Amino acid sequence: MKLNLRIDWSELDYLGHVNNISIFKYVQSSRVEYLNKIGLAVDQQELNTGPILASCKCDFRHPFFYPGQITIQSSVTFIRNTSFGISHQFIEKMENKTF
């Protein structure tokens, strides 16, 4: 699944690149959109139960700057009895770089 997002000026830190917290907000947006698309969000609303975020990790490889756009590509990386993992890949739209 792909989600396109615009980088806003308010997401920058003191050094002028996107703040680490904003990166995690991007991941959250992508994760929620992914869960909506595969139907887990509907189950959560109807059954009042659903997945929880147990762990989140990010390896920062390249800063993002304003102005800009990114695409977050999300996919399930594993499925177990009581858990599953989602991986997110960031693609910078300006130069079409993948990180």
MMTF fields as JSON, N, C-alpha, C and O atoms, coordinates in Angstrom:
{
  "mmtfVersion": "1.0.0",
  "mmtfProducer": "UNKNOWN",
  "numBonds": 395,
  "numAtoms": 396,
  "numGroups": 99,
  "numChains": 1,
  "numModels": 1,
  "chainsPerModel": [1],
  "groupsPerChain": [99],
  "chainIdList": ["A"],
  "bondAtomList": [4, 2, 8, 6, 12, 10, 16, 14, 20, 18, 24, 22, 28, 26, 32, 30, 36, 34, 40, 38, 44, 42, 48, 46, 52, 50, 56, 54, 60, 58, 64, 62, 68, 66, 72, 70, 76, 74, 80, 78, 84, 82, 88, 86, 92, 90, 96, 94, 100, 98, 104, 102, 108, 106, 112, 110, 116, 114, 120, 118, 124, 122, 128, 126, 132, 130, 136, 134, 140, 138, 144, 142, 148, 146, 152, 150, 156, 154, 160, 158, 164, 162, 168, 166, 172, 170, 176, 174, 180, 178, 184, 182, 188, 186, 192, 190, 196, 194, 200, 198, 204, 202, 208, 206, 212, 210, 216, 214, 220, 218, 224, 222, 228, 226, 232, 230, 236, 234, 240, 238, 244, 242, 248, 246, 252, 250, 256, 254, 260, 258, 264, 262, 268, 266, 272, 270, 276, 274, 280, 278, 284, 282, 288, 286, 292, 290, 296, 294, 300, 298, 304, 302, 308, 306, 312, 310, 316, 314, 320, 318, 324, 322, 328, 326, 332, 330, 336, 334, 340, 338, 344, 342, 348, 346, 352, 350, 356, 354, 360, 358, 364, 362, 368, 366, 372, 370, 376, 374, 380, 378, 384, 382, 388, 386, 392, 390],
  "bondOrderList": [1, 1, 1, 1, 1, 1, 1, 1, 1, 1, 1, 1, 1, 1, 1, 1, 1, 1, 1, 1, 1, 1, 1, 1, 1, 1, 1, 1, 1, 1, 1, 1, 1, 1, 1, 1, 1, 1, 1, 1, 1, 1, 1, 1, 1, 1, 1, 1, 1, 1, 1, 1, 1, 1, 1, 1, 1, 1, 1, 1, 1, 1, 1, 1, 1, 1, 1, 1, 1, 1, 1, 1, 1, 1, 1, 1, 1, 1, 1, 1, 1, 1, 1, 1, 1, 1, 1, 1, 1, 1, 1, 1, 1, 1, 1, 1, 1, 1],
  "groupList": [{"groupName": "MET", "atomNameList": ["N", "CA", "C", "O"], "elementList": ["N", "C", "C", "O"], "formalChargeList": [0, 0, 0, 0], "bondAtomList": [1, 0, 2, 1, 3, 2], "bondOrderList": [1, 1, 2], "singleLetterCode": "M", "chemCompType": "L-PEPTIDE LINKING"}, {"groupName": "LYS", "atomNameList": ["N", "CA", "C", "O"], "elementList": ["N", "C", "C", "O"], "formalChargeList": [0, 0, 0, 0], "bondAtomList": [1, 0, 2, 1, 3, 2], "bondOrderList": [1, 1, 2], "singleLetterCode": "K", "chemCompType": "L-PEPTIDE LINKING"}, {"groupName": "LEU", "atomNameList": ["N", "CA", "C", "O"], "elementList": ["N", "C", "C", "O"], "formalChargeList": [0, 0, 0, 0], "bondAtomList": [1, 0, 2, 1, 3, 2], "bondOrderList": [1, 1, 2], "singleLetterCode": "L", "chemCompType": "L-PEPTIDE LINKING"}, {"groupName": "ASN", "atomNameList": ["N", "CA", "C", "O"], "elementList": ["N", "C", "C", "O"], "formalChargeList": [0, 0, 0, 0], "bondAtomList": [1, 0, 2, 1, 3, 2], "bondOrderList": [1, 1, 2], "singleLetterCode": "N", "chemCompType": "L-PEPTIDE LINKING"}, {"groupName": "ARG", "atomNameList": ["N", "CA", "C", "O"], "elementList": ["N", "C", "C", "O"], "formalChargeList": [0, 0, 0, 0], "bondAtomList": [1, 0, 2, 1, 3, 2], "bondOrderList": [1, 1, 2], "singleLetterCode": "R", "chemCompType": "L-PEPTIDE LINKING"}, {"groupName": "ILE", "atomNameList": ["N", "CA", "C", "O"], "elementList": ["N", "C", "C", "O"], "formalChargeList": [0, 0, 0, 0], "bondAtomList": [1, 0, 2, 1, 3, 2], "bondOrderList": [1, 1, 2], "singleLetterCode": "I", "chemCompType": "L-PEPTIDE LINKING"}, {"groupName": "ASP", "atomNameList": ["N", "CA", "C", "O"], "elementList": ["N", "C", "C", "O"], "formalChargeList": [0, 0, 0, 0], "bondAtomList": [1, 0, 2, 1, 3, 2], "bondOrderList": [1, 1, 2], "singleLetterCode": "D", "chemCompType": "L-PEPTIDE LINKING"}, {"groupName": "TRP", "atomNameList": ["N", "CA", "C", "O"], "elementList": ["N", "C", "C", "O"], "formalChargeList": [0, 0, 0, 0], "bondAtomList": [1, 0, 2, 1, 3, 2], "bondOrderList": [1, 1, 2], "singleLetterCode": "W", "chemCompType": "L-PEPTIDE LINKING"}, {"groupName": "SER", "atomNameList": ["N", "CA", "C", "O"], "elementList": ["N", "C", "C", "O"], "formalChargeList": [0, 0, 0, 0], "bondAtomList": [1, 0, 2, 1, 3, 2], "bondOrderList": [1, 1, 2], "singleLetterCode": "S", "chemCompType": "L-PEPTIDE LINKING"}, {"groupName": "GLU", "atomNameList": ["N", "CA", "C", "O"], "elementList": ["N", "C", "C", "O"], "formalChargeList": [0, 0, 0, 0], "bondAtomList": [1, 0, 2, 1, 3, 2], "bondOrderList": [1, 1, 2], "singleLetterCode": "E", "chemCompType": "L-PEPTIDE LINKING"}, {"groupName": "TYR", "atomNameList": ["N", "CA", "C", "O"], "elementList": ["N", "C", "C", "O"], "formalChargeList": [0, 0, 0, 0], "bondAtomList": [1, 0, 2, 1, 3, 2], "bondOrderList": [1, 1, 2], "singleLetterCode": "Y", "chemCompType": "L-PEPTIDE LINKING"}, {"groupName": "GLY", "atomNameList": ["N", "CA", "C", "O"], "elementList": ["N", "C", "C", "O"], "formalChargeList": [0, 0, 0, 0], "bondAtomList": [1, 0, 2, 1, 3, 2], "bondOrderList": [1, 1, 2], "singleLetterCode": "G", "chemCompType": "PEPTIDE LINKING"}, {"groupName": "HIS", "atomNameList": ["N", "CA", "C", "O"], "elementList": ["N", "C", "C", "O"], "formalChargeList": [0, 0, 0, 0], "bondAtomList": [1, 0, 2, 1, 3, 2], "bondOrderList": [1, 1, 2], "singleLetterCode": "H", "chemCompType": "L-PEPTIDE LINKING"}, {"groupName": "VAL", "atomNameList": ["N", "CA", "C", "O"], "elementList": ["N", "C", "C", "O"], "formalChargeList": [0, 0, 0, 0], "bondAtomList": [1, 0, 2, 1, 3, 2], "bondOrderList": [1, 1, 2], "singleLetterCode": "V", "chemCompType": "L-PEPTIDE LINKING"}, {"groupName": "PHE", "atomNameList": ["N", "CA", "C", "O"], "elementList": ["N", "C", "C", "O"], "formalChargeList": [0, 0, 0, 0], "bondAtomList": [1, 0, 2, 1, 3, 2], "bondOrderList": [1, 1, 2], "singleLetterCode": "F", "chemCompType": "L-PEPTIDE LINKING"}, {"groupName": "GLN", "atomNameList": ["N", "CA", "C", "O"], "elementList": ["N", "C", "C", "O"], "formalChargeList": [0, 0, 0, 0], "bondAtomList": [1, 0, 2, 1, 3, 2], "bondOrderList": [1, 1, 2], "singleLetterCode": "Q", "chemCompType": "L-PEPTIDE LINKING"}, {"groupName": "ALA", "atomNameList": ["N", "CA", "C", "O"], "elementList": ["N", "C", "C", "O"], "formalChargeList": [0, 0, 0, 0], "bondAtomList": [1, 0, 2, 1, 3, 2], "bondOrderList": [1, 1, 2], "singleLetterCode": "A", "chemCompType": "L-PEPTIDE LINKING"}, {"groupName": "THR", "atomNameList": ["N", "CA", "C", "O"], "elementList": ["N", "C", "C", "O"], "formalChargeList": [0, 0, 0, 0], "bondAtomList": [1, 0, 2, 1, 3, 2], "bondOrderList": [1, 1, 2], "singleLetterCode": "T", "chemCompType": "L-PEPTIDE LINKING"}, {"groupName": "PRO", "atomNameList": ["N", "CA", "C", "O"], "elementList": ["N", "C", "C", "O"], "formalChargeList": [0, 0, 0, 0], "bondAtomList": [1, 0, 2, 1, 3, 2], "bondOrderList": [1, 1, 2], "singleLetterCode": "P", "chemCompType": "L-PEPTIDE LINKING"}, {"groupName": "CYS", "atomNameList": ["N", "CA", "C", "O"], "elementList": ["N", "C", "C", "O"], "formalChargeList": [0, 0, 0, 0], "bondAtomList": [1, 0, 2, 1, 3, 2], "bondOrderList": [1, 1, 2], "singleLetterCode": "C", "chemCompType": "L-PEPTIDE LINKING"}],
  "groupTypeList": [0, 1, 2, 3, 2, 4, 5, 6, 7, 8, 9, 2, 6, 10, 2, 11, 12, 13, 3, 3, 5, 8, 5, 14, 1, 10, 13, 15, 8, 8, 4, 13, 9, 10, 2, 3, 1, 5, 11, 2, 16, 13, 6, 15, 15, 9, 2, 3, 17, 11, 18, 5, 2, 16, 8, 19, 1, 19, 6, 14, 4, 12, 18, 14, 14, 10, 18, 11, 15, 5, 17, 5, 15, 8, 8, 13, 17, 14, 5, 4, 3, 17, 8, 14, 11, 5, 8, 12, 15, 14, 5, 9, 1, 0, 9, 3, 1, 17, 14],
  "groupIdList": [1, 2, 3, 4, 5, 6, 7, 8, 9, 10, 11, 12, 13, 14, 15, 16, 17, 18, 19, 20, 21, 22, 23, 24, 25, 26, 27, 28, 29, 30, 31, 32, 33, 34, 35, 36, 37, 38, 39, 40, 41, 42, 43, 44, 45, 46, 47, 48, 49, 50, 51, 52, 53, 54, 55, 56, 57, 58, 59, 60, 61, 62, 63, 64, 65, 66, 67, 68, 69, 70, 71, 72, 73, 74, 75, 76, 77, 78, 79, 80, 81, 82, 83, 84, 85, 86, 87, 88, 89, 90, 91, 92, 93, 94, 95, 96, 97, 98, 99],
  "secStructList": [7, 3, 3, 3, 3, 3, 3, 7, 4, 4, 4, 5, 7, 6, 6, 1, 5, 5, 7, 2, 2, 2, 2, 2, 2, 2, 2, 2, 2, 2, 2, 2, 2, 2, 2, 2, 2, 6, 6, 2, 2, 2, 2, 2, 2, 2, 2, 1, 7, 7, 7, 7, 7, 7, 7, 7, 7, 7, 7, 7, 7, 1, 7, 7, 5, 1, 1, 3, 3, 3, 3, 3, 3, 3, 3, 3, 3, 3, 3, 7, 1, 1, 7, 3, 3, 3, 3, 3, 3, 3, 3, 3, 6, 6, 6, 6, 3, 3, 7],
  "xCoordList": [0.838, 0.0, 0.89, 1.93, 0.485, 1.256, 0.421, -0.78, 1.085, 0.455, 1.341, 2.524, 0.776, 1.515, 1.249, 0.101, 2.317, 2.207, 3.061, 4.131, 2.573, 3.325, 4.091, 3.558, 5.32, 6.109, 5.721, 5.812, 5.292, 4.904, 6.041, 6.854, 6.086, 7.121, 7.085, 8.132, 5.907, 5.764, 6.389, 6.529, 6.764, 7.341, 8.871, 9.507, 9.452, 10.903, 11.446, 10.761, 12.69, 13.351, 14.275, 14.265, 15.056, 15.939, 16.955, 17.362, 17.364, 18.356, 17.744, 18.472, 16.42, 15.766, 15.353, 14.891, 15.511, 15.011, 13.834, 13.583, 13.11, 11.9, 12.268, 13.184, 11.535, 11.75, 11.471, 10.6, 12.215, 12.034, 10.605, 10.066, 9.998, 8.617, 7.684, 6.756, 7.926, 7.1, 7.224, 6.248, 8.417, 8.611, 7.709, 7.07, 7.654, 6.787, 5.307, 4.494, 4.951, 3.568, 3.256, 2.146, 4.218, 4.037, 3.805, 2.921, 4.603, 4.461, 3.082, 2.428, 2.641, 1.313, 0.229, -0.691, 0.318, -0.672, -0.714, -1.788, 0.451, 0.522, -0.039, -0.771, 0.303, -0.187, -1.716, -2.37, -2.281, -3.737, -4.42, -5.43, -3.879, -4.438, -4.387, -5.337, -3.275, -3.113, -4.146, -4.786, -4.312, -5.294, -6.708, -7.534, -6.999, -8.306, -8.504, -9.571, -7.491, -7.613, -7.782, -8.478, -7.148, -7.277, -8.451, -8.673, -9.203, -10.427, -10.303, -11.311, -9.131, -8.984, -9.621, -10.056, -9.683, -10.289, -11.794, -12.362, -12.437, -13.873, -14.112, -15.028, -13.288, -13.406, -13.245, -13.962, -12.312, -12.068, -13.289, -13.64, -13.932, -15.116, -16.293, -17.023, -16.478, -17.626, -17.448, -18.402, -16.251, -16.003, -15.352, -15.186, -14.986, -14.292, -12.999, -12.626, -12.343, -11.055, -10.243, -10.807, -8.951, -8.131, -6.665, -6.293, -5.827, -4.379, -3.921, -4.533, -2.831, -2.175, -0.747, -0.186, -0.173, 1.223, 2.093, 2.091, 2.84, 3.67, 5.105, 5.789, 5.556, 6.936, 7.056, 6.361, 7.938, 8.175, 9.654, 10.209, 10.287, 11.718, 11.94, 11.26, 12.888, 13.191, 14.702, 15.358, 15.234, 16.627, 16.641, 16.212, 17.129, 17.164, 18.386, 19.519, 18.16, 19.254, 19.487, 20.58, 18.457, 18.551, 17.542, 16.395, 17.933, 16.968, 16.043, 16.413, 14.853, 13.897, 13.769, 13.868, 13.549, 13.488, 12.21, 11.57, 11.854, 10.743, 11.287, 12.411, 10.559, 9.322, 9.624, 10.731, 8.656, 8.843, 7.627, 6.68, 7.679, 6.639, 7.305, 8.369, 6.658, 7.167, 6.043, 4.865, 6.418, 5.498, 5.981, 7.171, 5.045, 5.372, 4.747, 3.532, 5.584, 5.12, 5.119, 6.16, 3.964, 3.81, 3.436, 2.678, 3.985, 3.647, 3.817, 4.616, 3.057, 3.175, 4.438, 4.655, 5.27, 6.535, 6.485, 7.255, 5.586, 5.408, 4.037, 3.455, 3.537, 2.277, 2.514, 2.971, 2.199, 2.323, 0.953, -0.035, 0.888, -0.392, -1.06, -2.272, -0.276, -0.855, -0.234, -0.45, 0.526, 1.175, 1.46, 1.459, 1.701, 2.152, 3.018, 2.924, 3.852, 4.737, 4.463, 4.132, 4.601, 4.437, 5.732, 6.263, 6.222, 7.424, 7.02, 6.092, 7.723, 7.44, 8.709, 9.781, 8.574, 9.698, 9.331, 8.25, 10.23, 10.004, 10.643, 11.795, 9.889, 10.393, 10.221, 9.105, 11.324, 11.287, 10.863, 11.489, 9.804, 9.232, 10.102, 10.16, 10.781, 11.514, 12.562, 12.665, 13.327, 14.401, 14.169, 15.016, 12.987, 12.601, 13.651, 13.97, 14.178, 15.151, 14.407, 13.367, 14.931, 14.367, 15.315, 16.523, 14.744, 15.551, 14.927, 15.453],
  "yCoordList": [-1.167, 0.0, 1.238, 1.263, 2.244, 3.49, 4.648, 4.74, 5.525, 6.735, 7.915, 7.928, 8.905, 10.12, 11.2, 11.453, 11.83, 12.886, 14.087, 13.941, 15.265, 16.498, 16.841, 16.717, 17.264, 17.72, 19.165, 20.024, 19.427, 20.773, 21.454, 20.796, 22.755, 23.543, 23.311, 23.307, 23.119, 22.939, 21.637, 21.456, 20.735, 19.444, 19.482, 18.462, 20.655, 20.772, 20.993, 21.529, 20.569, 20.831, 22.039, 22.714, 22.3, 23.464, 23.475, 24.543, 22.296, 22.197, 22.24, 22.199, 22.323, 22.487, 21.211, 21.258, 20.065, 18.84, 18.305, 18.745, 17.348, 16.829, 16.198, 15.382, 16.595, 16.124, 14.624, 14.103, 13.934, 12.492, 12.141, 11.124, 12.969, 12.722, 12.742, 11.937, 13.653, 13.723, 12.452, 12.003, 11.872, 10.617, 9.54, 8.791, 9.458, 8.467, 8.771, 7.849, 10.044, 10.393, 9.95, 9.493, 10.08, 9.587, 8.08, 7.575, 7.371, 5.913, 5.574, 4.649, 6.308, 6.073, 6.277, 5.465, 7.333, 7.595, 6.451, 6.018, 5.972, 4.877, 3.589, 2.861, 3.308, 2.098, 2.116, 1.115, 3.24, 3.356, 3.201, 2.506, 3.84, 3.709, 2.255, 1.757, 1.583, 0.172, -0.7, -1.543, -0.501, -1.278, -1.022, -1.935, 0.213, 0.516, -0.243, -0.812, -0.257, -0.906, -2.414, -3.008, -3.049, -4.506, -4.935, -6.132, -3.982, -4.288, -4.461, -4.717, -4.336, -4.505, -3.365, -3.573, -2.196, -1.063, -1.282, -0.907, -1.885, -2.179, -3.208, -3.057, -4.261, -5.261, -4.626, -4.971, -3.707, -3.056, -2.254, -2.263, -1.571, -0.782, -1.677, -1.386, -2.765, -3.637, -4.533, -4.751, -5.049, -6.005, -5.381, -6.039, -4.111, -3.394, -4.103, -4.12, -4.672, -5.32, -5.19, -5.074, -5.21, -5.07, -5.05, -5.273, -4.784, -4.811, -3.64, -2.572, -3.875, -2.817, -2.688, -3.634, -1.535, -1.314, -1.747, -1.109, -2.841, -3.37, -2.852, -2.759, -2.519, -2.087, -1.253, -1.497, -0.273, 0.568, 0.933, 1.374, 0.752, 1.013, 1.736, 1.463, 2.65, 3.38, 3.569, 4.022, 3.225, 3.506, 4.724, 4.647, 5.847, 7.089, 7.072, 7.039, 7.095, 7.0, 8.278, 8.505, 9.116, 10.313, 11.339, 10.981, 12.595, 13.611, 14.03, 13.98, 14.436, 15.009, 16.494, 16.907, 17.29, 18.74, 19.3, 18.674, 20.48, 21.248, 22.128, 22.615, 22.361, 21.7, 20.324, 20.065, 19.477, 18.157, 17.281, 17.618, 16.164, 15.154, 13.807, 13.558, 12.937, 11.584, 10.59, 10.904, 9.417, 8.299, 7.264, 6.955, 6.732, 5.662, 4.389, 4.306, 3.409, 2.123, 1.152, 0.92, 0.588, -0.292, -1.693, -1.883, -2.669, -4.061, -4.924, -4.616, -5.996, -6.949, -7.769, -8.308, -7.864, -8.595, -9.974, -10.858, -10.172, -11.505, -11.596, -10.594, -12.821, -13.116, -14.326, -15.372, -14.17, -15.256, -15.499, -14.897, -16.367, -16.701, -15.488, -15.306, -14.664, -13.532, -12.193, -11.194, -12.163, -10.901, -10.867, -11.891, -9.664, -9.465, -8.218, -7.365, -8.111, -6.962, -6.208, -6.802, -4.907, -4.059, -3.277, -2.689, -3.278, -2.538, -1.322, -1.389, -0.217, 1.016, 1.484, 1.54, 1.814, 2.338, 3.739, 3.949, 4.696, 6.08, 6.344, 5.979, 6.978, 7.373, 8.875, 9.389, 9.573, 11.033, 11.381, 10.943, 12.165, 12.483, 13.428, 13.303, 14.373, 15.393, 14.779, 15.144, 13.854, 13.259, 11.779, 11.093, 11.284, 9.879, 8.933, 7.9, 9.297, 8.468, 7.541, 7.916, 6.358, 5.415, 5.249, 5.096, 5.281, 5.124, 4.085, 3.797],
  "zCoordList": [0.0, 0.0, 0.0, 0.658, -0.726, -0.783, -0.253, -0.507, 0.487, 1.008, 0.668, 1.009, -0.003, -0.362, 0.686, 1.051, 1.164, 2.164, 1.772, 1.18, 2.111, 1.894, 3.167, 4.27, 3.017, 4.163, 4.447, 3.569, 5.67, 6.078, 6.831, 7.48, 6.738, 7.411, 8.922, 9.568, 9.485, 10.933, 11.433, 12.642, 10.543, 10.926, 11.018, 11.284, 10.797, 10.804, 12.208, 13.079, 12.413, 13.682, 13.534, 12.505, 14.548, 14.589, 13.445, 12.987, 12.987, 11.916, 10.513, 9.521, 10.425, 9.137, 8.436, 7.296, 9.094, 8.468, 9.268, 10.39, 8.682, 9.316, 10.659, 10.751, 11.691, 13.049, 13.145, 12.448, 14.014, 14.199, 14.607, 14.169, 15.435, 15.854, 14.644, 14.561, 13.716, 12.51, 11.68, 11.079, 11.645, 10.917, 11.507, 10.767, 12.83, 13.466, 13.218, 13.144, 13.091, 12.738, 11.312, 11.037, 10.407, 9.04, 9.049, 8.357, 9.833, 9.935, 10.496, 10.014, 11.498, 12.065, 11.025, 10.928, 10.254, 9.207, 8.207, 7.789, 7.833, 6.874, 7.467, 6.796, 8.719, 9.385, 9.498, 9.205, 9.919, 10.064, 8.704, 8.592, 7.685, 6.337, 5.867, 5.264, 6.147, 5.763, 6.477, 5.849, 7.784, 8.542, 8.049, 8.037, 7.642, 7.049, 5.747, 5.517, 4.896, 3.581, 3.67, 2.845, 4.67, 4.774, 5.649, 5.835, 6.187, 6.907, 8.41, 9.068, 8.976, 10.42, 11.208, 12.34, 10.646, 11.352, 11.524, 12.55, 10.525, 10.621, 11.716, 12.525, 11.743, 12.8, 14.176, 15.116, 14.286, 15.563, 16.002, 17.182, 15.08, 15.42, 15.791, 16.739, 15.046, 15.286, 16.509, 17.256, 16.721, 17.794, 19.02, 20.047, 18.907, 19.985, 20.397, 21.57, 19.423, 19.636, 18.355, 17.267, 18.482, 17.286, 17.636, 18.788, 16.653, 16.884, 17.753, 17.768, 18.469, 19.229, 18.725, 18.173, 18.914, 18.554, 19.729, 20.782, 19.538, 20.611, 20.535, 21.554, 19.334, 19.17, 17.906, 16.919, 17.944, 16.774, 16.745, 17.752, 15.596, 15.445, 14.123, 13.134, 14.117, 12.89, 12.765, 13.702, 11.624, 11.301, 10.394, 9.243, 10.903, 10.14, 9.23, 9.709, 7.928, 6.959, 6.176, 5.657, 6.091, 5.255, 5.762, 6.027, 5.903, 6.339, 5.195, 4.022, 5.563, 4.613, 4.92, 6.076, 3.886, 4.033, 3.439, 2.594, 3.892, 3.34, 2.233, 2.362, 1.157, 0.781, 0.197, -0.274, 0.233, -0.333, -0.161, 0.549, -0.822, -0.712, -0.574, -1.141, 0.193, 0.349, 0.097, 0.267, -0.299, -0.395, 0.602, 0.672, 1.37, 2.298, 1.759, 1.579, 1.505, 1.014, 2.188, 2.804, 2.5, 3.658, 3.213, 2.261, 3.923, 3.615, 4.864, 5.749, 4.912, 6.013, 5.797, 4.712, 6.827, 6.707, 7.348, 6.97, 8.318, 8.892, 9.538, 9.953, 9.614, 10.302, 11.196, 10.736, 12.476, 13.445, 14.076, 13.658, 15.067, 15.711, 16.358, 16.236, 17.043, 17.782, 17.404, 18.09, 16.329, 15.955, 14.459, 13.776, 13.983, 12.612, 12.575, 13.458, 11.567, 11.432, 10.15, 9.124, 10.216, 9.036, 8.843, 9.785, 7.631, 7.275, 6.449, 5.643, 6.655, 5.929, 5.233, 5.837, 3.968, 3.189, 2.718, 2.167, 2.933, 2.543, 1.187, 0.951, 0.302, -1.013, -1.133, -1.058, -1.32, -1.465, -2.886, -3.852, -3.008, -4.316, -5.139, -6.362, -4.486, -5.239, -6.161, -7.332, -5.625, -6.407, -6.657, -7.231, -6.211, -6.371, -5.781, -6.369, -4.619, -3.925, -2.95, -2.408, -2.735, -1.788, -0.623, -0.804, 0.608, 1.813, 2.705, 3.78]
}
